[in-house]
Every structure is written in structure tokens, then in C-alpha cells.
Amino acid sequence: MMIPQMSNQAVLPRERLPERTFRLDEQTGIVRDKTEGFEAVRQAIRLILLTERYQYEIYSFQYGTELEGLIGMRDSILFPEIKRRVTEALLVDDRVIGTSDFSFQRIGTRVTVRFIVHTIFGDTQQTFDL
């Protein structure tokens, strides 16, 4: 009996997101002006991190992160899984080259995640709470 060999990495096609897009004011949630280049990719990263995958029909199934199901896991499982899922979600955008330097801080039930995203325009530090 032959057992099929499978790669341990999922292969998702990378999407070309618009270079020039609307600028979202993060403080007010209001769209103001347009942006492109480094600022556009930084905004795309934030929106990917804030959007739960499969939650909204308007987005493709490749867009967003899958973080809701992680709540309640032990840190030894949770931290590597956050790293994997965040990296996988961001690499769908072809302007993102990779991620690095993940750090995790737990205070009570809240976990703060910090990491660097490497893009074709340069590196950007990202932080979010789970």
C-alpha cells in the first residue's frame, strides 16, 4: 500500500493587493484620502490582522487570520500557533516577504504579540492583543 507524501506547508497563492488604496484613519475609522507604497502595505497588514478569516463573505477565504479558535490554549501551544497563523495570513499579500522576532507577553487572560513584518518597502513593527 502506497501512502501519499504531503508537504507540511500549505501552499496558498499570493494575491496582488492594490498599490494605491484608500487611507483609513485608525483613530476614527473614517476613510480619508489615498495612500500607496509602504503606508498602504502597513495598512493592509493591520487590516489582515484585524479580520477573522471566513467571518465575512466580502473577503476571499485567503484573507484574514484565524485567531478566535486559539483562546484557552496553553502558552506552549498558543505562542507557536499564533506565529504560524499570523505568518501564513500575511504571506498571502505578495508585498510581504516574511515575519520575524515574535515576542509574547501574557497578562492575565490577555496576550500581547509583537513582531516584525518584512515587506518589499522595508520592515514594520506590529503589535496586537489577543
C-alpha positions as CSV (number, residue, x, y, z in Angstrom):
1,M,0.0,0.0,0.0
2,M,1.4,3.4,-1.0
3,I,1.0,6.3,1.4
4,P,0.9,9.7,-0.3
5,Q,3.6,12.1,0.7
6,M,2.5,15.5,1.8
7,S,4.4,18.7,2.4
8,N,3.9,20.2,5.9
9,Q,3.5,23.7,4.4
10,A,0.2,24.8,2.9
11,V,0.7,26.4,-0.5
12,L,-1.6,29.4,-0.9
13,P,-1.5,31.6,-4.0
14,R,-0.2,35.1,-3.2
15,E,-2.5,37.9,-4.0
16,R,-1.5,41.2,-5.6
17,L,-3.3,43.8,-3.5
18,P,-3.8,47.3,-4.8
19,E,-0.8,49.6,-4.7
20,R,-2.9,52.7,-4.3
21,T,-5.8,52.4,-1.9
22,F,-8.0,54.4,0.4
23,R,-6.3,55.6,3.7
24,L,-8.3,54.5,6.8
25,D,-7.9,56.8,9.8
26,E,-7.4,54.2,12.5
27,Q,-8.5,56.6,15.3
28,T,-11.9,57.5,13.8
29,G,-12.5,54.6,11.3
30,I,-13.1,57.2,8.6
31,V,-11.6,56.8,5.1
32,R,-9.6,59.9,4.3
33,D,-7.5,60.5,1.1
34,K,-5.5,57.7,-0.5
35,T,-2.2,56.0,0.2
36,E,0.3,53.8,-1.6
37,G,3.7,52.1,-1.1
38,F,4.9,51.5,2.5
39,E,1.9,53.1,4.1
40,A,-0.5,51.1,2.0
41,V,1.2,47.8,2.9
42,R,1.3,48.8,6.6
43,Q,-2.5,49.4,6.5
44,A,-3.1,46.1,4.7
45,I,-1.2,44.3,7.4
46,R,-3.3,45.9,10.1
47,L,-6.5,45.0,8.3
48,I,-5.4,41.4,7.8
49,L,-4.6,41.1,11.5
50,L,-7.9,42.6,12.5
51,T,-10.1,40.5,10.2
52,E,-11.0,37.0,11.2
53,R,-10.8,34.6,8.3
54,Y,-14.1,33.1,7.0
55,Q,-16.1,35.6,9.0
56,Y,-17.1,38.0,6.2
57,E,-18.4,36.9,2.8
58,I,-17.0,40.0,1.2
59,Y,-13.4,38.7,1.7
60,S,-11.8,35.7,-0.1
61,F,-11.2,32.7,2.1
62,Q,-7.5,33.5,2.0
63,Y,-7.9,36.9,3.6
64,G,-7.5,37.5,7.4
65,T,-6.3,35.5,10.3
66,E,-7.7,32.5,12.2
67,L,-7.1,33.6,15.8
68,E,-10.6,33.1,17.5
69,G,-10.1,29.4,18.0
70,L,-6.9,29.8,19.9
71,I,-8.5,31.2,23.1
72,G,-7.9,29.0,26.1
73,M,-4.8,27.1,24.8
74,R,-1.7,26.6,26.9
75,D,1.0,29.1,26.1
76,S,3.4,26.3,24.9
77,I,0.9,25.5,22.1
78,L,-0.6,29.0,21.7
79,F,2.5,31.1,21.0
80,P,3.9,28.9,18.1
81,E,0.4,28.6,16.7
82,I,-0.1,32.4,16.7
83,K,3.2,32.8,15.0
84,R,2.3,30.2,12.3
85,R,-1.2,31.6,11.6
86,V,-0.1,35.3,11.5
87,T,2.8,34.5,9.2
88,E,0.5,32.4,6.9
89,A,-2.1,35.1,6.8
90,L,0.4,37.9,5.9
91,L,2.3,35.9,3.3
92,V,-0.8,35.9,1.1
93,D,0.0,39.5,0.3
94,D,2.8,39.4,-2.2
95,R,4.3,42.6,-0.8
96,V,5.1,40.8,2.4
97,I,8.4,38.9,2.4
98,G,8.3,37.3,5.9
99,T,8.0,37.8,9.6
100,S,10.4,37.6,12.5
101,D,11.2,38.5,16.1
102,F,7.9,37.4,17.6
103,S,7.6,38.1,21.3
104,F,4.6,37.3,23.6
105,Q,3.6,38.8,26.9
106,R,0.7,37.3,28.9
107,I,-1.0,39.5,31.5
108,G,-4.0,37.6,32.9
109,T,-6.1,36.4,30.0
110,R,-4.6,38.9,27.5
111,V,-1.7,38.1,25.3
112,T,0.2,40.9,23.6
113,V,2.0,39.8,20.4
114,R,4.9,41.9,19.0
115,F,6.8,41.1,15.8
116,I,8.4,42.5,12.7
117,V,6.9,42.2,9.2
118,H,9.4,42.3,6.3
119,T,7.9,43.9,3.2
120,I,9.2,44.9,-0.2
121,F,9.2,48.5,1.1
122,G,11.0,47.8,4.4
123,D,10.3,46.5,7.8
124,T,7.4,47.4,10.1
125,Q,6.9,46.6,13.8
126,Q,3.4,45.2,14.6
127,T,1.6,44.7,17.9
128,F,-1.8,43.3,18.7
129,D,-3.7,41.8,21.7
130,L,-5.4,38.5,21.8
